[in-house]
Amino acid sequence: MAKLALDNAEWLSSLSEPLKNDIESIMTQRLPSEGDCLLKEGEIIDRFIIVEAGTLIRTKSTDANGPLPLDELGAGRVTGFLHVVGHHDDDMAFANVIAGKDAKVWIVRGEEFRAITENPQHTTEMMNLLTRLLRKASKIVRATLNETGVRVGRSREGTGRTIKIMCYDTTSWVRENFEPQIEKFNNEGKDLKLQMDYTSDRLDVKTAKYAAGYDAVCLFVNDNADTSALWVLSMGGVKFIAMRCAGFDRVDTKAAKALGLSVARVPAYSPYAV
């Protein structure tokens, strides 16, 4: 049964039979009840989990109204694997991992897995696997950048910090108003500089990836900052959401708080602005 789970698991299915056999020898099956917590947010990640059947649900803790669901992991999914491979003593879980209905999972302890991969042949194989994953991720990033046409890695003069902002739902008048003000701000000789890039696309769960590597996003009335989109933003490094409007009903503020995202809005409109 453990071997079958490995054969169907993302990333792990391509491993050699000798390495699979060694991993199989340290796998422990669990049949958790629905709602059982298999990994707690903030806990040091010392294991990875393979889903054989049913689902696992990743959630964020909130101050009220119960946990915030982020996504579900079905059969064949793996969680915690990269944390175990690139182990750090302070590597903590970003979210809770909760058992869904009819979950059947396999647990692999990090210390035991790393002992196995000390075998030189297994070490080489793991390096090859990580290289393939890195190449795949790089292709996704390049495709996203080509799709949006945004600039990355652009440096500015001076040694101060540069805050990178992705502006969604951009029209010509947005650029015409923002760009002179940003240039004026950057020319004032302050240690803090602003870099704003633009996309005409509206924010949603699919376009949230455009902001990967940015510090902040600038949104308008039709951008959809729901839980799924906010999670993608958070995972991409975004920490701040600036609304260029007074309304914020399309921002899930509870999710934003749980994910560590600050939200600001225009407090009021000028009587001459409408």
Disulfide bonds with the S-S distance in Angstrom:
none
